Amino acid sequence: MKYGICNIGKTPLRKEPNHKSELISEILYGETFSIVSRKKNWVKVIIYWDEYEGWVNLNQFLSITLKDFKLINSNNQKYLTDLIQYLECENHQIFPVCMGSNIGASEYLNNYCEWTPKKANKDIRSSIITSAYKYLNSPYLWGGRSPFGIDCSGLTQMCYKIQGIKIKRDAWQQSEQGTTLSFIEESNPGDLAFFDDDEGKIIHVGILLKNNYIIHSHGKVRIDKIDQTGIFNINTNNHSHKLRLIKKIL
């Protein structure tokens, strides 16, 4: 088995091996993956962080050894908490990376970054909320995981990832993690709320805030009210999503 790492700002993860295929996720700078097969100029990969599978173009990553794969994933996990930062290559050219990228891999990739890690906040829930607020007004993008475009489960995954907490990629997968709560009143800021469609399928997720508010990606990352029925859109004055369950992950 071979291994790779994203050595640019972000790499698209496609459902099928072509550029016109659906974007199902994104691999951010410093994130690694294993390569399971190849088809012409594309490789099928399994992301280390969440075991998500998809196709990546050969021109958009760097191949690494098993030794380096293990080293990067064990010793150098330092996640960017700024919305945007710039890295400098060996040829002194610069390129942007976004929040949630593994800056710890910059030394391995011979990139320079004028970045000083912020002191860790012992209150993980508070840190999750702080990260979520930084994504406010980011446009909704199916498969997105960056401030330039992010989907609902991408938002929840990234806010937890920055704190070093692994949750799955899709909303329905995340809904199978953690402990189910019976009422909103039992929840705390940082817990996840899940919403379903008329067929009972989980289609949406958001992060609960204080005083019955929720931050979620719907059109853009926004804050709305939530009650036992679901999300109440404060602009349209109606419920936009039907509440299915609440999960305590921490």
N, C-alpha and C positions, 0 to 999 in steps of 0.2 A: 504493500500500500504506500502511496505517495502522499505528501502533505504540502499545503500552501498557506500563504499569509497575504492579507490585503495590504499592499504597500502604497496605495493611493488613498485619496480622501474617502471614497466609498466605491464598492463594486456591486453592480446589480446582480441579483440572484433570480434567474429565470425559471419558469415552469418547464420549458422545453429548450433544446439547444439551438436557439436562434434569437437574434436581436429583436424580432417582432413579437416574441412570446411574452406572455403575461409576467409582469414583475411581481414576485411573490415575497421578496424580502431584499434587504441590503446587507452587505458585509462591510463593516466600518474598518477604518485604518487600524492595523494591529491585531485584528481578529483572525483566527486560524481555522483551518478545516482539513479534513482528510479527503483524498481523491479516490473515488471508488470505480470510476469508468471514464472512458473518453470516446467522443464522437466527433471526428474531424477537428475543428478548432475550438471545441467545447469540452469541458470536463464536468462530470457529475460529482458533487461534493456533499459532505456532511459537516455542518458547522459544529465546531467544538463546543461553543457556549450552550446551544439549545438543541443540538442534534437535528436541526432543520436541514432538509435536503433540497437541492436544486442544481441548476446549471450555471457555470461561470465561463466566460470567454478566456481563452488562453492568454490574451494580451493584457488582462486586468488583474494579475496577481503575481506573486513571486513564489517559486517552488522552494521548499525548505526540507531539511532532513528530519527524521524522527527524533533525533537528539535535540535539535533546535525547537521542534514542535513541543516537546515536553518541557524544555527550558523556559520558553516564552509563556507557556500556560501555567507554570508553577511558581516562577520567581518575579515576573515583570508585569503584574496586573495593576496598572495605574491608569485609572479612567479620567479622561478630561471632563472637568465640570464647567468649563467655560463654553459658551455657545459656539464660538469659533476660535481657533488658534492656527498659527502658521508654523510649518516645519521647513527647515532649510536642508536641501540635498547637498551632496558632496561637491556638486558644480555650482553651489551657491544660489541655485534657483529655489524659489519658495512655492509651497502649495498649501491649501487650506485643509484642515481636518475639523471635525465637528464634535460636539458633546457626546460622550460615551465611547469615543475612540480609545484604544489602548495605547496611551502615550508611552507606557513602559517598554513597548517594542521598538521605540525610536532608536535606541542605542544599537540594537541588533541590526536594524535597517540602515544604519549609518546616516540618520537624520538628526539634525540639531533643533532643539526647541527651547525657547526662552520661556519656560513654564515652571512655576513653583507650585507643587501640590499644596492645596489648602488643608489645614488641620481637619482631621476627621471629626464629624459631629457624632457624639455618642448616642444621640437620639436619632435612631435610624428612620423612624416614621417622619420626623421633622425634615430630615434630609431628602426623603422621597418626595415630600410635598414641595420643598424648595426646588428640586430638579424639575418637577412637573410645571411649576410656574414659569420656568425659563423657556418652556416650549409653547407658552401661550401665544395664540395667533399664528402658529406654524400651520401651513395649509395641509389639509387632509390629502394623503397620497397612499393609495392601495399598495402595500408592500414597503412603504417608507419607514425609515428608522432614524431620520435626522431632522434638525430644525428647519430644513428646506422643504420638508414633506414627510408626514408621518401618519400611520394609521392608528386605530384605537388600541390594538394590542401591542403595536410597536411602542407607543407611548408608555404603557404600563411596564413592558419588558425593559425598556431603557432606563426608566426611573428606578427600577429595582436593580438593574445591572450595575449602575453607577455606584451603588452601595455594596456591590459584590454578591448580590442575591440572585440566584438563577431561577427564572420562571420561563415557561415555554413560549413559543412564538405566537401561536394563534389564540384567539379568545376562547374557543372551545377547549383547547388544551390547558390553558391557564385555569379554566373553571373546574378542572379535575384535581387541582392542587389545593393544599391548605385545608382549613376547617370551615365548614358551612355554619353561618350564623342565621338565626331565625328571624331577627328583626333588625331594622336599621339602628334602633336604639342600642343594640349590643355592639355596634361597630365603633371603630376608632379611625381617625384620619390615617390614611395610608392603606386601609383595607380596600379590596376590589369588589366592585359591583358588576354583575353580569346581566345581560339582557337577551331575550330571545325573540324569534319571529312567530308567526301564526302556526308554524309547524313544530314549534318547541325547540328549534335549533338555536344554540348560542351564537349571536351575530355581533355582539358589541360588549365592550368593557370600559370601565372608567375607574378613577381613583377617588375614593371618598375624602371629603374635606370636613371641616368643622361645620356645625349648624345646618346640617342637611344640604350641603352643596357637594357637587361632584365636578371634577375636571376630566374632560374626555375629548377625543378627536372626532368631530362631526362637522364636516365642512372646513373647519379649522379647529385647533385646540382651543377649547372654550370652557367656561364655568357656568353651570346651570344648577337649578334646584333639583332635589331628588326626594321622593316620598315612597310609600309602599306600593304605589302603582308603577312608578318608573321615573324617568327623567322629564322634568317640566321645563320646556324651553322658555326662557324669560323674554325672548323676542317675539315668538309666535303665540305665546300664552296657551300652549297645549302640550300634551305629553308626546315626546318624540320617540321614546324607547320604553318597552315594557320590561319591568324588573323581573328577573328569574331567581337570582340568588346572590348572596353576599358571602365572600370568602375572606377569612383571616389567614394571611400567608405567613406573617411574622409570629 
